[in-house]
Amino acid sequence: MRDLFRLVPILLLVTACATGRARQPESVELTILTWNILHGASAEGELNLEAKGRYISEQAADLVFLQEIDENCERSGHVDQMTVLGRISAMDAAFGTFMPYQGGRYGLGTLSSLPVSATRSLRLPEGDEPRVALWREVRVLERPLLTVNVHFNWTKDDTFRYVQARALLAELETLDLPMIVAGDFNDTPDSRTMRAFFDAGFEPVEAPGPSWNARAPSRDIDHILVRSGQGLRVEPLGGEVLEELSLSDHRPVRGRIRVRTSAP
């Protein structure tokens, strides 16, 4: 009889696998990276896209949000940077265009190791330059999770930046999806731009810490925010500004989250 009880779990597992009904996990942990890569150059102007790609790969992130991306621009050697970074990292790459620039296009990009079901660019109100938010819907635990990459206006006057944030939030409020919004917000946690996200239910993932400039950081402006939604609960597990000083004028920010299934 004792041997029979020992066999029961094995028989159940074999039966589940044989019928294609193996139990799905109820949670998964994900690593997120956001980094302004200065159009693939160092602060001194040396092109170093391949080194940045290797560094990104070393972080083993599931989602990577990148800002200041060139596509075939003269200043960066007429290289399609997201295609190169996708190849080096073996991740699915997408580019969102801000504007034409030096014979190519300038914008931001997202890498994903998760299955991608949709990609679009949302045009934001213009500031000192045009801006878009890059949306990618990925699949986690067989459910949709919306990822949004942002790079808001950079000037000291926050008027354009705040308007861009409010416009994005108005679009996000029409959706009942779990979300990650990450990127170069160009504003600190105590700003009205960031408070607008916190008031809308978003939580920061990383611990506070300055990410710009890389050599002597003094401003906490690169962030990872999450919010739960239909089907998935998203829980911050913490994160930090990484000690990378030379590849860009921003330091990368890395965070961890736990994603759980929730009742419909």
C-alpha positions in Angstrom: 0.0 0.0 0.0 2.8 2.4 0.8 4.4 1.8 -2.6 1.0 2.5 -4.2 0.8 6.0 -2.6 4.4 6.7 -3.8 3.3 5.9 -7.3 0.3 8.2 -7.4 2.1 11.6 -7.9 4.2 10.0 -10.7 1.1 8.5 -12.4 -0.6 11.9 -12.2 2.4 13.7 -13.8 2.7 11.1 -16.6 -1.0 11.4 -17.3 -0.9 15.2 -17.4 2.0 15.1 -19.8 0.5 12.5 -22.0 -2.7 14.4 -22.4 -1.0 17.8 -22.9 -2.5 19.2 -19.7 0.7 19.8 -17.7 0.1 22.4 -15.0 1.1 25.9 -16.0 3.2 27.9 -13.5 1.2 30.5 -11.5 4.1 33.0 -11.3 7.3 34.0 -13.0 10.2 36.4 -12.2 11.4 38.8 -14.9 14.4 41.0 -15.2 14.0 44.5 -16.7 16.7 46.8 -18.0 16.3 50.5 -19.1 19.2 52.5 -20.5 19.7 55.6 -22.5 22.6 54.6 -24.8 23.4 58.0 -26.4 22.9 56.9 -30.0 25.5 54.1 -29.6 28.3 56.4 -28.4 30.3 57.2 -25.2 30.1 60.6 -23.6 33.3 61.3 -25.4 31.8 60.5 -28.8 33.4 57.2 -29.4 31.0 54.7 -31.2 30.6 51.6 -29.1 27.3 49.9 -30.1 28.8 46.4 -30.1 30.2 46.8 -26.6 26.8 48.1 -25.4 25.2 45.0 -27.0 27.5 42.7 -25.2 26.8 44.5 -21.9 23.1 44.2 -22.5 23.4 40.4 -23.1 25.4 40.0 -19.9 22.4 41.3 -17.9 20.2 38.4 -19.0 17.2 40.7 -19.0 13.8 39.6 -20.3 12.8 43.1 -21.4 15.2 45.9 -22.4 14.0 49.5 -22.8 16.5 51.7 -24.7 16.5 55.4 -25.5 18.4 57.6 -28.0 18.5 55.0 -30.8 19.7 55.8 -34.3 18.5 54.0 -37.4 20.9 54.6 -40.4 22.0 58.0 -39.2 25.3 59.6 -40.4 26.6 60.3 -36.9 26.4 56.6 -35.9 27.8 55.1 -39.1 24.5 54.5 -41.0 23.8 51.5 -38.8 20.3 50.1 -38.0 21.1 50.0 -34.3 18.1 48.0 -33.1 18.8 45.3 -35.6 22.4 45.0 -34.4 21.4 44.9 -30.7 18.7 42.3 -31.5 21.3 40.1 -33.2 23.8 40.5 -30.4 21.3 39.9 -27.6 19.2 37.2 -29.5 16.1 39.2 -28.6 13.2 40.5 -30.6 13.8 44.1 -31.5 11.5 47.0 -32.3 12.2 50.7 -33.1 9.9 53.7 -32.5 10.7 56.8 -34.6 10.8 60.3 -33.2 11.9 62.1 -36.3 14.1 61.9 -39.4 17.7 62.7 -38.6 21.0 62.8 -40.6 19.7 60.6 -43.5 18.0 58.1 -41.1 15.7 58.2 -38.1 16.1 58.9 -34.4 14.0 57.4 -31.6 13.9 54.6 -29.0 13.8 50.8 -29.0 12.7 47.8 -27.0 14.2 44.3 -26.9 12.1 41.3 -25.7 12.9 37.6 -25.0 9.2 37.1 -24.4 6.7 36.4 -27.2 5.5 39.6 -28.8 1.9 39.8 -30.0 1.7 43.5 -31.0 3.9 46.6 -31.5 2.8 50.2 -32.1 4.1 53.8 -31.6 1.9 56.3 -29.8 2.7 59.9 -30.9 3.0 62.2 -27.9 2.6 66.0 -27.8 5.7 67.6 -29.2 8.2 69.4 -27.0 11.7 70.6 -28.0 11.7 67.4 -30.2 9.0 65.1 -31.4 8.3 62.1 -29.1 6.6 58.7 -29.2 5.9 56.0 -26.6 6.8 52.6 -28.0 4.1 50.0 -27.0 4.8 46.3 -27.1 2.3 43.7 -25.9 4.1 40.6 -24.8 2.8 37.2 -23.4 3.5 36.2 -19.9 1.9 33.1 -18.3 -0.2 33.0 -21.5 -1.7 36.4 -20.8 -1.0 39.9 -22.2 1.4 42.3 -20.5 1.8 45.8 -22.0 5.3 47.3 -22.1 5.8 51.0 -22.8 9.1 52.6 -23.5 9.3 56.4 -22.9 11.8 59.3 -23.3 10.2 62.5 -22.3 11.3 66.1 -23.0 14.6 66.9 -21.3 14.7 70.7 -20.6 14.7 72.1 -17.1 11.2 73.5 -17.6 8.9 70.5 -17.1 5.9 71.9 -19.1 6.4 69.7 -22.2 7.4 66.7 -20.1 4.4 66.8 -17.9 2.0 67.2 -20.9 3.6 64.2 -22.5 3.2 62.1 -19.4 -0.4 63.2 -19.0 -1.2 62.3 -22.6 0.3 58.9 -22.2 -1.5 58.2 -19.0 -4.8 59.2 -20.6 -4.3 56.5 -23.2 -3.2 53.9 -20.7 -6.3 54.6 -18.6 -8.4 53.2 -21.4 -6.8 49.8 -21.0 -7.2 47.2 -18.2 -3.9 45.5 -18.8 -1.0 44.9 -16.5 1.8 47.3 -17.6 5.5 48.1 -17.4 6.4 51.7 -18.2 10.2 52.3 -18.3 12.7 54.6 -19.8 14.3 58.0 -19.5 11.6 60.1 -17.8 14.0 63.1 -17.5 12.4 63.8 -14.1 13.0 62.9 -10.5 10.7 60.8 -8.2 9.4 64.0 -6.4 8.4 65.7 -9.6 4.8 66.3 -10.8 5.6 64.1 -13.9 6.4 61.1 -11.7 3.6 61.9 -9.2 1.1 61.6 -12.1 2.2 58.0 -12.6 2.1 57.2 -8.9 -1.4 58.7 -8.6 -2.4 56.5 -11.5 -1.4 53.4 -9.5 2.1 52.7 -10.8 4.8 51.5 -8.5 8.6 52.0 -8.8 10.6 48.9 -9.1 14.2 50.1 -8.5 15.5 51.8 -5.4 16.1 55.5 -5.7 19.4 56.4 -7.1 21.0 58.9 -9.6 21.6 57.5 -13.1 22.8 60.7 -14.9 25.5 61.5 -15.6 27.3 58.2 -15.7 30.7 59.5 -14.4 29.4 61.5 -11.5 25.6 60.8 -11.2 23.5 63.5 -9.6 20.0 63.0 -11.1 17.5 60.2 -10.6 15.7 60.3 -14.0 15.7 56.7 -15.4 12.9 54.6 -14.0 11.0 51.3 -14.1 7.3 51.5 -13.1 4.7 48.7 -13.0 1.0 48.3 -12.5 -1.2 45.2 -12.2 -4.2 44.6 -14.5 -6.6 42.1 -15.9 -5.3 38.6 -15.5 -1.9 39.4 -14.0 -0.6 40.8 -10.7 2.8 42.6 -11.1 4.9 42.9 -8.0 8.2 44.9 -7.7 11.1 42.9 -6.3 13.6 45.7 -6.3 16.4 47.0 -8.5 19.3 49.3 -8.7 21.3 51.7 -10.8 24.2 49.6 -12.3 27.9 50.6 -11.9 28.5 51.1 -15.6 30.5 54.4 -16.0 32.0 54.5 -19.5 29.7 53.2 -22.2 27.1 56.0 -22.2 26.3 59.3 -20.4 23.5 57.4 -18.4 23.9 54.5 -16.1 21.7 51.5 -16.8 18.9 50.7 -14.3 17.9 47.1 -13.7 14.9 45.8 -11.8 13.2 42.5 -11.0 9.5 41.8 -10.9 7.2 38.9 -10.1 4.2 38.3 -12.3 1.4 36.2 -10.9 -1.8 35.0 -12.5 -4.9 36.6 -10.9 -8.7 35.9 -11.1 -10.4 37.4 -14.2 
